């Protein structure tokens, strides 16, 4: 029988023992090892693998300044009051221009930072954001395996990071503010697809109701309903969400799946308002995920991505870091520079070498 | 002899003929084909390959609101007055939260948009920003091959995008504003490494001189000089820039390479102030790149990246889109879900299949 997983080294085995004993230091070390892909990270993850699946993963995204961190803190406090443990992964694109704001947010989180039932980790971008979404997923896996009940994945909603992170989450909350301004614009760009729930935060400011209405209209239009029909039920609803054409076909076939209508909530996180309703909505979404089979689908999609990612990472390491491949590339660079060879012709030669390397190093 | 590059299809051959005749429609089509990796894009790029290398590529980055687009426009006007042609690639992370500002910037650019000697393309993020840096590079390649004298690569400086794009550029200009606020903070996070030139824009606002001083101090400190020594020469200077330890070793060996001291300029782009000085500084940097050998180094680094990228893309296409691989992954998902198999054990099996596929499909 093929060896299923790499055997842990003695030091990883010791770490696992401490991890099993729920030692906080072991948790921190395990997170650090998998986040940075240090020696033994794959053996560690493989050993933790059977324990993954109990936690609920909630993504929280939105523009800078929406008050996501404050909302995350309030949600955490609410969960703690209910006796649940919470892991928070804050994805922090390393940029000087958002540095100031994020630092402020992290200070606010100290009201939960001293609670042993809460674990907070900030992940900084190193290299591409693709790498970050992968780190987020495996860090969440470690927290899941350790036994946290809720895992909050908080991202700054710029670029594609929110889409990547949303794929790691089972419920994605999009946080907007009255000053989101061009809120219709905001809703076009992919947030509609990933938002399972919407919250207009700082809802005590002027414009909050307008933003809520805008969002509900957009959701209603995407559902194929007329402008005059506001969504009646926030929560599970039979309706035509997401793909009106497909829904019409399904209706014609007599199939009518349960569909989720994203609720649009009002919160004033700084005052703790609207938090109970948010917790409730998240619970309802999780029940919907279970009864509709969507939870299984999303988790399988996550595993599929991770499988491909792990394989790609290994392949890249074996091939691009091969000394022969490096030497070959060095040797052709002058020809590429002077125009006599192109990257495309060279690519095929590289793939031949890749085939050889992979065949040679197959385990 | 191995076929060096894929032969263009008839339609690509026709496109190339129109491209050679410098037809604007052919340029736009070529850009679109390579940006979106449409059929024939690799044959097209391979055919254009020998013509690449004449243009000067200038990266322009900085926080949202720094006035980059205005500065880019002014730089473009200055180059046009000098009889040079300009291609502009504006990298636009697709995010609802910056959508409004970027739209405003694009409107300003219309003062150059009608000029046949200027070509403007906005690239939106699709998927990871890694893909975007790759698109930027190949679009710049097409503009280069078409004959543009200057190619301006403008990015919103958030996340790692500015670092990725800077690798496509030969000179990178970092644009800050007096309200950059925590400017020392701003300078920590990698901008110091990529900035060949700095410009404090909107320099008629209060705080401009302080920001300039802060930047110069930071540059001086990185150069290993004391706080009391302000950089004396903005431009080519013998000094200890970048890596004081290495510079000390080189000095010990009797080597003292020309080093570049990034100038810190004042501009008020909206009024066209400081633009002539900027053009001059960019020209000086380009001369430095030539005499120091740095131009060759940077271009080779760019080709190396592109070679690996092309090979990786091909590999990914051949392996992950293989029907057998997809079916295999589908078949193991339930076991991964229930914990009896891990992504790590599966990865090795996938690599064996990858080796087979690559061997089979080798050209």
Interface residues (C-beta under 8 A of the other chain):
Chain A: X2 X3 X4 X5 X6 X42 X43 X45 X46 X49 X50 X51 X52 X53 X63 X64 X93 X94 X95 X96 X97 X98 X99 X100 X125 X127 X128 X129 X130 X157 X158 X159 X160 X161 X164 X180 X181 X182 X185 X186 X187 X188 X189 X190 X191 X296 X299 X300 X303 X304 X306 X307 X308 X309 X310 X311 X312 X314 X315 X316 X318 X320 X329 X332 X333 X336 X337 X339 X340 X341 X342 X343 X344 X345 X346 X347 X348 X349 X350 X351 X352 X354 X355 X358 X359 X362 X363
Chain B: X2 X3 X4 X5 X6 X42 X43 X45 X46 X49 X50 X51 X52 X53 X63 X64 X93 X94 X95 X96 X97 X98 X99 X100 X125 X127 X128 X129 X130 X157 X158 X159 X160 X161 X164 X180 X181 X182 X185 X186 X187 X188 X189 X190 X191 X296 X299 X300 X303 X304 X306 X307 X308 X309 X310 X311 X312 X314 X315 X316 X318 X320 X329 X332 X333 X336 X337 X339 X340 X341 X342 X343 X344 X345 X346 X347 X348 X349 X350 X351 X352 X354 X355 X358 X359 X361 X362 X363
